[in-house]
Amino acid sequence: MVNMPKPPDTYEEFSKAFPELRKAWDVLGDAAKEGPLDDRTARLVKLGVAIGAMREGAVHSSARKARALGVTSDELNQVVAIAASIIGMPSSVAVWTWLSDKPAKK
């Protein structure tokens, strides 16, 4: 099993404030793992959905978890390129910058 990166502190704080939501979120995530897609492919799909929805936090999370699974920067960038014809150039540039963001250090 791959060691996933530690979630941001804010996520942990939110989870402590709303433990039932965290449990429900975990159940939903586990249920989505059922099916033929391997973890790596599923993570790239989740990245694509996050990009299409323009959810910066989800793009950061998906990219962080994808890298932990061995997904390369070139592969992440290809997902942006695939999305470009759907989300447009300004949004693609924004998403591309999100992929290059470094995690905040405490």
DRENTORKOL-3810 file (N, C-alpha, C; in nm, 4 decimals):
REM DRENTORKOL-3810
@n.u->0.0842; n.v->-0.1188; n.w->0.0000; ca.u->0.0000; ca.v->0.0000; ca.w->0.0000; c.u->0.0887; c.v->0.1251; c.w->0.0000
@n.u->0.0469; n.v->0.2238; n.w->-0.0748; ca.u->0.1206; ca.v->0.3486; ca.w->-0.0880; c.u->0.0902; c.v->0.4387; c.w->0.0310
@n.u->0.1927; n.v->0.5023; n.w->0.0838; ca.u->0.1715; ca.v->0.6006; ca.w->0.1895; c.u->0.1259; c.v->0.7307; c.w->0.1259
@n.u->0.0027; n.v->0.7675; n.w->0.1510; ca.u->-0.0498; ca.v->0.8927; ca.w->0.0981; c.u->0.0066; c.v->1.0084; c.w->0.1797
@n.u->0.0245; n.v->1.1226; n.w->0.1154; ca.u->0.0754; ca.v->1.2383; ca.w->0.1890; c.u->-0.0216; c.v->1.2814; c.w->0.2974
@n.u->0.0330; n.v->1.3421; n.w->0.3995; ca.u->-0.0484; ca.v->1.3924; ca.w->0.5108; c.u->-0.1385; c.v->1.5053; c.w->0.4596
@n.u->-0.2659; n.v->1.4999; n.w->0.4955; ca.u->-0.3560; ca.v->1.6085; ca.w->0.4539; c.u->-0.3157; c.v->1.7405; c.w->0.5199
@n.u->-0.3573; n.v->1.8509; n.w->0.4611; ca.u->-0.3279; ca.v->1.9810; ca.w->0.5220; c.u->-0.3882; c.v->1.9911; c.w->0.6623
@n.u->-0.3273; n.v->2.0721; n.w->0.7452; ca.u->-0.3759; ca.v->2.0919; ca.w->0.8821; c.u->-0.5220; c.v->2.1361; c.w->0.8851
@n.u->-0.5616; n.v->2.2197; n.w->0.7912; ca.u->-0.6992; ca.v->2.2680; ca.w->0.7871; c.u->-0.7978; c.v->2.1535; c.w->0.7719
@n.u->-0.7622; n.v->2.0554; n.w->0.6901; ca.u->-0.8487; ca.v->1.9387; ca.w->0.6714; c.u->-0.8624; c.v->1.8618; c.w->0.8025
@n.u->-0.7512; n.v->1.8443; n.w->0.8712; ca.u->-0.7543; ca.v->1.7738; ca.w->0.9999; c.u->-0.8376; c.v->1.8512; c.w->1.1026
@n.u->-0.8230; n.v->1.9822; n.w->1.1049; ca.u->-0.8999; ca.v->2.0649; ca.w->1.1977; c.u->-1.0497; c.v->2.0569; c.w->1.1661
@n.u->-1.0841; n.v->2.0619; n.w->1.0372; ca.u->-1.2241; ca.v->2.0493; ca.w->0.9961; c.u->-1.2790; c.v->1.9136; c.w->1.0386
@n.u->-1.1988; n.v->1.8095; n.w->1.0200; ca.u->-1.2406; ca.v->1.6737; ca.w->1.0561; c.u->-1.2659; c.v->1.6608; c.w->1.2058
@n.u->-1.1863; n.v->1.7274; n.w->1.2871; ca.u->-1.2071; ca.v->1.7247; ca.w->1.4322; c.u->-1.3336; c.v->1.8018; c.w->1.4708
@n.u->-1.3591; n.v->1.9100; n.w->1.3994; ca.u->-1.4780; ca.v->1.9908; ca.w->1.4285; c.u->-1.6063; c.v->1.9205; c.w->1.3847
@n.u->-1.5963; n.v->1.8383; n.w->1.2796; ca.u->-1.7135; ca.v->1.7715; ca.w->1.2227; c.u->-1.6842; c.v->1.6225; c.w->1.2014
@n.u->-1.6720; n.v->1.5465; n.w->1.3106; ca.u->-1.6330; ca.v->1.4058; ca.w->1.2973; c.u->-1.7323; c.v->1.3204; c.w->1.2190
@n.u->-1.8591; n.v->1.3484; n.w->1.2282; ca.u->-1.9581; ca.v->1.2695; ca.w->1.1538; c.u->-1.9467; c.v->1.2944; c.w->1.0032
@n.u->-1.9208; n.v->1.4189; n.w->0.9658; ca.u->-1.8983; ca.v->1.4483; ca.w->0.8243; c.u->-1.7743; c.v->1.3739; c.w->0.7742
@n.u->-1.6703; n.v->1.3702; n.w->0.8559; ca.u->-1.5480; ca.v->1.2991; ca.w->0.8183; c.u->-1.5760; c.v->1.1506; c.w->0.7972
@n.u->-1.6535; n.v->1.0905; n.w->0.8885; ca.u->-1.6888; ca.v->0.9484; ca.w->0.8733; c.u->-1.7651; c.v->0.9259; c.w->0.7428
@n.u->-1.8629; n.v->1.0122; n.w->0.7162; ca.u->-1.9433; ca.v->0.9991; ca.w->0.5944; c.u->-1.8551; c.v->1.0166; c.w->0.4703
@n.u->-1.7637; n.v->1.1096; n.w->0.4768; ca.u->-1.6719; ca.v->1.1336; ca.w->0.3652; c.u->-1.5863; c.v->1.0105; c.w->0.3384
@n.u->-1.5372; n.v->0.9485; n.w->0.4463; ca.u->-1.4556; ca.v->0.8273; ca.w->0.4334; c.u->-1.5357; c.v->0.7124; c.w->0.3724
@n.u->-1.6626; n.v->0.6977; n.w->0.4135; ca.u->-1.7484; ca.v->0.5917; ca.w->0.3586; c.u->-1.7693; c.v->0.6152; c.w->0.2083
@n.u->-1.7954; n.v->0.7385; n.w->0.1705; ca.u->-1.8155; ca.v->0.7725; ca.w->0.0306; c.u->-1.6886; c.v->0.7419; c.w->-0.0503
@n.u->-1.5741; n.v->0.7817; n.w->0.0020; ca.u->-1.4471; ca.v->0.7556; ca.w->-0.0662; c.u->-1.4201; c.v->0.6071; c.w->-0.0818
@n.u->-1.4485; n.v->0.5295; n.w->0.0225; ca.u->-1.4279; ca.v->0.3842; ca.w->0.0155; c.u->-1.5214; c.v->0.3205; c.w->-0.0870
@n.u->-1.6455; n.v->0.3663; n.w->-0.0915; ca.u->-1.7427; ca.v->0.3103; ca.w->-0.1867; c.u->-1.7002; c.v->0.3382; c.w->-0.3310
@n.u->-1.6390; n.v->0.4524; n.w->-0.3544; ca.u->-1.5966; ca.v->0.4886; ca.w->-0.4899; c.u->-1.4795; c.v->0.4030; c.w->-0.5388
@n.u->-1.4121; n.v->0.3348; n.w->-0.4479; ca.u->-1.2984; ca.v->0.2505; ca.w->-0.4862; c.u->-1.3424; c.v->0.1184; c.w->-0.5481
@n.u->-1.4702; n.v->0.0846; n.w->-0.5319; ca.u->-1.5208; ca.v->-0.0405; ca.w->-0.5877; c.u->-1.5309; c.v->-0.0266; c.w->-0.7387
@n.u->-1.4720; n.v->-0.1194; n.w->-0.8113; ca.u->-1.4784; ca.v->-0.1159; ca.w->-0.9565; c.u->-1.3443; c.v->-0.1518; c.w->-1.0178
@n.u->-1.3377; n.v->-0.1494; n.w->-1.1500; ca.u->-1.2202; ca.v->-0.1997; ca.w->-1.2195; c.u->-1.1013; c.v->-0.1041; c.w->-1.2275
@n.u->-1.1185; n.v->0.0245; n.w->-1.1964; ca.u->-1.0076; ca.v->0.1184; ca.w->-1.2106; c.u->-0.9038; c.v->0.0975; c.w->-1.1006
@n.u->-0.7773; n.v->0.1003; n.w->-1.1390; ca.u->-0.6717; ca.v->0.0946; ca.w->-1.0378; c.u->-0.6596; c.v->0.2322; c.w->-0.9714
@n.u->-0.5873; n.v->0.2376; n.w->-0.8600; ca.u->-0.5771; ca.v->0.3626; ca.w->-0.7828; c.u->-0.5223; c.v->0.4778; c.w->-0.8654
@n.u->-0.4227; n.v->0.4485; n.w->-0.9474; ca.u->-0.3570; ca.v->0.5521; ca.w->-1.0277; c.u->-0.4558; c.v->0.6116; c.w->-1.1290
@n.u->-0.5267; n.v->0.5269; n.w->-1.1992; ca.u->-0.6246; ca.v->0.5738; ca.w->-1.2978; c.u->-0.7372; c.v->0.6506; c.w->-1.2294
@n.u->-0.7860; n.v->0.5970; n.w->-1.1193; ca.u->-0.8930; ca.v->0.6648; ca.w->-1.0457; c.u->-0.8471; c.v->0.8027; c.w->-0.9992
@n.u->-0.7232; n.v->0.8147; n.w->-0.9574; ca.u->-0.6713; ca.v->0.9441; ca.w->-0.9110; c.u->-0.6661; c.v->1.0430; c.w->-1.0267
@n.u->-0.6279; n.v->0.9980; n.w->-1.1463; ca.u->-0.6256; ca.v->1.0874; ca.w->-1.2622; c.u->-0.7672; c.v->1.1304; c.w->-1.3015
@n.u->-0.8627; n.v->1.0396; n.w->-1.2880; ca.u->-1.0026; ca.v->1.0754; ca.w->-1.3141; c.u->-1.0471; c.v->1.1816; c.w->-1.2134
@n.u->-1.0147; n.v->1.1606; n.w->-1.0865; ca.u->-1.0533; ca.v->1.2590; ca.w->-0.9841; c.u->-0.9890; c.v->1.3945; c.w->-1.0117
@n.u->-0.8641; n.v->1.3930; n.w->-1.0591; ca.u->-0.7983; ca.v->1.5183; ca.w->-1.0957; c.u->-0.8749; c.v->1.5858; c.w->-1.2091
@n.u->-0.9137; n.v->1.5086; n.w->-1.3092; ca.u->-0.9899; ca.v->1.5655; ca.w->-1.4204; c.u->-1.1209; c.v->1.6265; c.w->-1.3756
@n.u->-1.1895; n.v->1.5594; n.w->-1.2849; ca.u->-1.3159; ca.v->1.6130; ca.w->-1.2326; c.u->-1.2895; c.v->1.7419; c.w->-1.1548
@n.u->-1.1855; n.v->1.7425; n.w->-1.0729; ca.u->-1.1507; ca.v->1.8624; ca.w->-0.9954; c.u->-1.1170; c.v->1.9787; c.w->-1.0874
@n.u->-1.0454; n.v->1.9490; n.w->-1.1955; ca.u->-1.0117; ca.v->2.0528; ca.w->-1.2927; c.u->-1.1397; c.v->2.1062; c.w->-1.3582
@n.u->-1.2262; n.v->2.0174; n.w->-1.4034; ca.u->-1.3497; ca.v->2.0595; ca.w->-1.4688; c.u->-1.4388; c.v->2.1421; c.w->-1.3778
@n.u->-1.4368; n.v->2.1101; n.w->-1.2492; ca.u->-1.5178; ca.v->2.1839; ca.w->-1.1527; c.u->-1.4466; c.v->2.3094; c.w->-1.1018
@n.u->-1.3196; n.v->2.3267; n.w->-1.1437; ca.u->-1.2383; ca.v->2.4418; ca.w->-1.1004; c.u->-1.2313; c.v->2.4523; c.w->-0.9479
@n.u->-1.2041; n.v->2.3386; n.w->-0.8852; ca.u->-1.1912; ca.v->2.3312; ca.w->-0.7392; c.u->-1.0436; c.v->2.3264; c.w->-0.7040
@n.u->-0.9886; n.v->2.4420; n.w->-0.6716; ca.u->-0.8446; ca.v->2.4523; ca.w->-0.6479; c.u->-0.7960; c.v->2.3559; c.w->-0.5400
@n.u->-0.8659; n.v->2.3503; n.w->-0.4292; ca.u->-0.8249; ca.v->2.2608; ca.w->-0.3214; c.u->-0.8251; c.v->2.1156; c.w->-0.3650
@n.u->-0.9257; n.v->2.0759; n.w->-0.4420; ca.u->-0.9334; ca.v->1.9385; ca.w->-0.4902; c.u->-0.8244; c.v->1.9096; c.w->-0.5928
@n.u->-0.7878; n.v->2.0091; n.w->-0.6741; ca.u->-0.6763; ca.v->1.9917; ca.w->-0.7683; c.u->-0.5473; c.v->1.9702; c.w->-0.6897
@n.u->-0.5236; n.v->2.0525; n.w->-0.5882; ca.u->-0.4038; ca.v->2.0352; ca.w->-0.5043; c.u->-0.4018; c.v->1.8958; c.w->-0.4418
@n.u->-0.5137; n.v->1.8558; n.w->-0.3839; ca.u->-0.5219; ca.v->1.7262; ca.w->-0.3173; c.u->-0.5002; c.v->1.6114; c.w->-0.4155
@n.u->-0.5680; n.v->1.6179; n.w->-0.5291; ca.u->-0.5546; ca.v->1.5110; ca.w->-0.6281; c.u->-0.4124; c.v->1.5025; c.w->-0.6822
@n.u->-0.3509; n.v->1.6169; n.w->-0.7068; ca.u->-0.2135; ca.v->1.6172; ca.w->-0.7571; c.u->-0.1176; c.v->1.5610; c.w->-0.6528
@n.u->-0.1364; n.v->1.5996; n.w->-0.5286; ca.u->-0.0499; ca.v->1.5510; ca.w->-0.4195; c.u->-0.0617; c.v->1.3989; c.w->-0.4070
@n.u->-0.1829; n.v->1.3489; n.w->-0.4107; ca.u->-0.2051; ca.v->1.2049; ca.w->-0.3980; c.u->-0.1589; c.v->1.1309; c.w->-0.5237
@n.u->-0.1763; n.v->1.1920; n.w->-0.6414; ca.u->-0.1298; ca.v->1.1295; ca.w->-0.7656; c.u->0.0222; c.v->1.1154; c.w->-0.7651
@n.u->0.0903; n.v->1.2186; n.w->-0.7207; ca.u->0.2375; ca.v->1.2112; ca.w->-0.7139; c.u->0.2818; c.v->1.0993; c.w->-0.6212
@n.u->0.2088; n.v->1.0792; n.w->-0.5121; ca.u->0.2424; ca.v->0.9709; ca.w->-0.4184; c.u->0.2246; c.v->0.8343; c.w->-0.4843
@n.u->0.1405; n.v->0.8275; n.w->-0.5861; ca.u->0.1186; ca.v->0.7031; ca.w->-0.6594; c.u->0.2140; c.v->0.6881; c.w->-0.7778
@n.u->0.3050; n.v->0.7844; n.w->-0.7934; ca.u->0.4040; ca.v->0.7763; ca.w->-0.9001; c.u->0.3667; c.v->0.8467; c.w->-1.0288
@n.u->0.2572; n.v->0.9219; n.w->-1.0284; ca.u->0.2178; ca.v->0.9971; ca.w->-1.1473; c.u->0.3191; c.v->1.1104; c.w->-1.1669
@n.u->0.3641; n.v->1.1260; n.w->-1.2899; ca.u->0.4664; ca.v->1.2262; ca.w->-1.3206; c.u->0.4040; c.v->1.3627; c.w->-1.3487
@n.u->0.4864; n.v->1.4649; n.w->-1.3437; ca.u->0.4400; ca.v->1.5998; ca.w->-1.3787; c.u->0.3908; c.v->1.6045; c.w->-1.5220
@n.u->0.4579; n.v->1.5325; n.w->-1.6129; ca.u->0.4135; ca.v->1.5295; ca.w->-1.7524; c.u->0.2728; c.v->1.4711; c.w->-1.7634
@n.u->0.2435; n.v->1.3682; n.w->-1.6848; ca.u->0.1098; ca.v->1.3081; ca.w->-1.6873; c.u->0.0056; c.v->1.4039; c.w->-1.6303
@n.u->0.0400; n.v->1.4719; n.w->-1.5213; ca.u->-0.0519; ca.v->1.5711; ca.w->-1.4645; c.u->-0.0789; c.v->1.6819; c.w->-1.5657
@n.u->0.0261; n.v->1.7270; n.w->-1.6321; ca.u->0.0105; ca.v->1.8329; ca.w->-1.7313; c.u->-0.0742; c.v->1.7875; c.w->-1.8493
@n.u->-0.0657; n.v->1.6593; n.w->-1.8854; ca.u->-0.1488; ca.v->1.6098; ca.w->-1.9951; c.u->-0.2968; c.v->1.6162; c.w->-1.9582
@n.u->-0.3292; n.v->1.5916; n.w->-1.8316; ca.u->-0.4691; ca.v->1.6026; ca.w->-1.7888; c.u->-0.5166; c.v->1.7469; c.w->-1.8085
@n.u->-0.4310; n.v->1.8430; n.w->-1.7770; ca.u->-0.4666; ca.v->1.9838; ca.w->-1.8001; c.u->-0.4866; c.v->2.0079; c.w->-1.9492
@n.u->-0.3971; n.v->1.9552; n.w->-2.0306; ca.u->-0.4082; ca.v->1.9744; ca.w->-2.1753; c.u->-0.5365; c.v->1.9117; c.w->-2.2297
@n.u->-0.5728; n.v->1.7951; n.w->-2.1789; ca.u->-0.6967; ca.v->1.7297; ca.w->-2.2225; c.u->-0.8177; c.v->1.8155; c.w->-2.1849
@n.u->-0.8130; n.v->1.8747; n.w->-2.0665; ca.u->-0.9246; ca.v->1.9569; ca.w->-2.0186; c.u->-0.9332; c.v->2.0917; c.w->-2.0896
@n.u->-0.8243; n.v->2.1365; n.w->-2.1498; ca.u->-0.8175; ca.v->2.2725; ca.w->-2.2054; c.u->-0.9276; c.v->2.3029; c.w->-2.3054
@n.u->-0.9605; n.v->2.2066; n.w->-2.3920; ca.u->-1.0630; ca.v->2.2349; ca.w->-2.4930; c.u->-1.2026; c.v->2.2451; c.w->-2.4322
@n.u->-1.2157; n.v->2.1998; n.w->-2.3092; ca.u->-1.3452; ca.v->2.2050; ca.w->-2.2417; c.u->-1.3545; c.v->2.3262; c.w->-2.1494
@n.u->-1.2485; n.v->2.3513; n.w->-2.0731; ca.u->-1.2544; ca.v->2.4579; ca.w->-1.9722; c.u->-1.1993; c.v->2.5906; c.w->-2.0227
@n.u->-1.1305; n.v->2.5916; n.w->-2.1372; ca.u->-1.0790; ca.v->2.7157; ca.w->-2.1949; c.u->-0.9389; c.v->2.7492; c.w->-2.1484
@n.u->-0.8778; n.v->2.8399; n.w->-2.2209; ca.u->-0.7384; ca.v->2.8753; ca.w->-2.1952; c.u->-0.7163; c.v->2.9428; c.w->-2.0586
@n.u->-0.7938; n.v->3.0459; n.w->-2.0213; ca.u->-0.7680; ca.v->3.1091; ca.w->-1.8915; c.u->-0.7788; c.v->3.0106; c.w->-1.7743
@n.u->-0.8800; n.v->2.9253; n.w->-1.7792; ca.u->-0.8955; ca.v->2.8264; ca.w->-1.6723; c.u->-0.7826; c.v->2.7240; c.w->-1.6747
@n.u->-0.7390; n.v->2.6856; n.w->-1.7933; ca.u->-0.6291; ca.v->2.5899; ca.w->-1.8048; c.u->-0.5006; c.v->2.6461; c.w->-1.7461
@n.u->-0.4749; n.v->2.7724; n.w->-1.7736; ca.u->-0.3555; ca.v->2.8364; ca.w->-1.7176; c.u->-0.3652; c.v->2.8400; c.w->-1.5651
@n.u->-0.4828; n.v->2.8733; n.w->-1.5143; ca.u->-0.5009; ca.v->2.8764; ca.w->-1.3684; c.u->-0.4741; c.v->2.7391; c.w->-1.3084
@n.u->-0.5336; n.v->2.6356; n.w->-1.3664; ca.u->-0.5146; ca.v->2.4996; ca.w->-1.3149; c.u->-0.3679; c.v->2.4591; c.w->-1.3229
@n.u->-0.3031; n.v->2.4929; n.w->-1.4307; ca.u->-0.1614; ca.v->2.4595; ca.w->-1.4479; c.u->-0.0777; c.v->2.5221; c.w->-1.3370
@n.u->-0.1124; n.v->2.6461; n.w->-1.2978; ca.u->-0.0379; ca.v->2.7087; ca.w->-1.1875; c.u->-0.0664; c.v->2.6377; c.w->-1.0552
@n.u->-0.1887; n.v->2.5874; n.w->-1.0376; ca.u->-0.2210; ca.v->2.5143; ca.w->-0.9146; c.u->-0.1359; c.v->2.3890; c.w->-0.9031
@n.u->-0.1099; n.v->2.3237; n.w->-1.0160; ca.u->-0.0290; ca.v->2.2013; ca.w->-1.0131; c.u->0.1156; c.v->2.2302; c.w->-0.9736
@n.u->0.1606; n.v->2.3515; n.w->-0.9985; ca.u->0.2992; ca.v->2.3837; ca.w->-0.9646; c.u->0.3123; c.v->2.4469; c.w->-0.8264
@n.u->0.1996; n.v->2.4752; n.w->-0.7607; ca.u->0.2035; ca.v->2.5309; ca.w->-0.6249; c.u->0.2730; c.v->2.4357; c.w->-0.5312
@n.u->0.3520; n.v->2.4893; n.w->-0.4450; ca.u->0.4166; ca.v->2.4088; ca.w->-0.3409; c.u->0.3283; c.v->2.4095; c.w->-0.2171
@n.u->0.3204; n.v->2.2956; n.w->-0.1459; ca.u->0.2395; ca.v->2.2943; ca.w->-0.0234; c.u->0.2927; c.v->2.3935; c.w->0.0787
@n.u->0.2014; n.v->2.4523; n.w->0.1533; ca.u->0.2407; ca.v->2.5440; ca.w->0.2595; c.u->0.3147; c.v->2.4689; c.w->0.3691
@n.u->0.4200; n.v->2.5299; n.w->0.4192; ca.u->0.4971; ca.v->2.4666; ca.w->0.5280; c.u->0.4673; c.v->2.5392; c.w->0.6567
@n.u->0.4640; n.v->2.4614; n.w->0.7634; ca.u->0.4387; ca.v->2.5197; ca.w->0.8951; c.u->0.5603; c.v->2.5019; c.w->0.9816
END
